[in-house]
Amino acid sequence: MRIISCAALAAAIALHSGAANSQGKTAPKDAKLYFITPHDGQKVRGGFWVRFGLRNMGVTHAGDEYQNAGHHHLLVDVNEPIDSKEPIPQDKSHLHFGAGQTETLLELPPGTHTLQLVLGDAKHYPFEPPVVSDKITVRVRPPASARK
């Protein structure tokens, strides 16, 4: 009897941890996430518009459980890969657009920066397979008033 209880407990723990870590939201294989602006290698000044493009999926609010739909996350200067078994972090380098936004005015300090988009499901988990854009590089110039 004790062996059966231990086996049942182990199975319950395995099922619970799998459900907590892997969301299993599938994305169409032809889904494409991309930047409309800026372009890779573009030089920008001050605050600049970043516009997100998405093909073969829809954009919705965080928390909305629609099939083949999610919301945008913008990764700024992130080098570590996203863990598909964890929600996308929310901090100064992982910007969430849970209200369904498809653009933002981004302020970055002068210098070279990388940008990448990741589509998250209702609970901020990446899809399977992950729907991510190519990583682009932008060079932020100082404001014109700061140049001499």
C-alpha positions, 0 to 999 in steps of 0.5 A: 500500500505504501509503494502505491501511495509513493508512486501516486504522489510521484505521478501527481508531482510530475504532472503538477510541475509539468503543468506549471512549467510548460504551457504547451501553447502551440503556434502555427509553423508559418507565424512570423514576428518582425520589426516594421521599424527600425531596420537592422543597423539603422541609426536613430536619435533620441526617442524613436518609434518601434513598430511590431509586425506579425503574420499568421497570428493575431494580437490580443491582450495578456490574459486573453486565451484566444487560439493563435493569438498573443501579445508582444514583448520587446527585449532590449540588450538581452543576450540570454535565450528565453526559457520556453518553460518560464514566463517572459520576465518583466524588467527594464530589458524585457518590456511587456505590451499586454494591452495589445500594443503594436508600437512604442516610443522607445528612449535609449541612451546613446550607443549600440543596442540590440532589439528582439521581439517575442510573442507571449501567450495569455500568461506571458509564456513563449509559444511552441515553437517560439515566435521570435523576430530576428535580433536587430541592432540600432545605434542611438545617436546623442540628441542634436542639441548635445552635439557640438 
